């Protein structure tokens, strides 16, 4: 009767295949420590031959020795040339990343726009401040168009800019005009039919 892979023992690292796992299992049964170590080196060379493109990668041999220890269920008693991974370090979870969740008044503009407006609001009046405010207003209009495809009134952008800066930045819709942005046409889908 045939033995199917689904009936055999599950592989710990299936990328190496069942033959390498059988070699590791055989290595565990060798009683002489020197012979077992020679066998482990042979297994490492065979594992390296499976992935020749990774030989130039830094720490490739170290990873192979880690994989050998994992495949042997950390029971292989040999002199490892590297410090191999410990079983307790195998399933460690990373520390939780704390996210800063400060409130955003208008989410479609994003936090970066709020920070840029705050920076521009405290700048000394001049050419640099005016250029920054113009860039921010144009960017706000683009961001608004992303959520409102019908169009955006410049007065709405100026009102939001004034509100964000607590009145420090005031632009007049009569004297200041923002660029008219249009949505780029979507590329034609499908292939052109050949003429017969």
Residue, then its C-alpha position, 0 to 999 in steps of 0.5 A: x500500500x502506498x503512503x501518501x504525504x497526508x498520512x506521514x509526519x508533518x514537516x516542520x520546515x516544508x521548504x527543505x522537503x521530506x528527504x532532508x527531514x529524514x536525514x535529520x531524523x537519521x542524524x538524531x539516531x547516531x550515537x557517536x558525537x563526532x559522527x553525528x557532527x559530521x552528519x550535521x555538516x553534510x546535512x547543512x551542505x545539502x540544505x545550502x545546495x537547495x538554495x544556491x542563490x542565497x549563498x552570498x547572503x550574509x548569515x546564510x550559514x547561520x540560518x541553516x544551522x538554526x533551521x537544522x536545530x528547529x528540524x531536529x526539535x532542538x534535540x541534536x547534541x553536536x558542537x554548533x559553529x554558531x549560537x543557534x536559536x533557542x526554543x523559547x525564542x522561536x515563538x516570541x511576540x513583538x512588543x505592542x506598538x502604541x499609536x498616538x491617536x490625537x483627534x483630527x478635525x477634518x480627516x480628509x486633510x490628514x494630520x500632516x496638513x494640520x501640522x503644516x498649518x500650525x507651523x505656517x501660522x507661527x512663521x514670520x510674515x514674508x515670502x517664505x510663509x506666503x509660499x508655504x501657505x499657497x502650497x498648503x492651500x493647493x494641497x488641501x484642495x487636492x485632498x478635498x477633491x479626493x472625497x468630493x469629485x463634484x468640485x471644491x469651492x476655493x472659499x471652503x478651503x480658505x475657511x478651513x485654513x482659517x479655522x485650522x490656524x485659529x484665524x492666523x491665516x486668512x486668504x480672500x477668495x476675491x484676490x487669491x485663486x487656487x488651481x483648477x484640478x481635474x481628475x485624470x481620465x482612466x486608461x482604456x481597458x481591453x485590447x484593441x481589436x485587430x482589423x481583418 
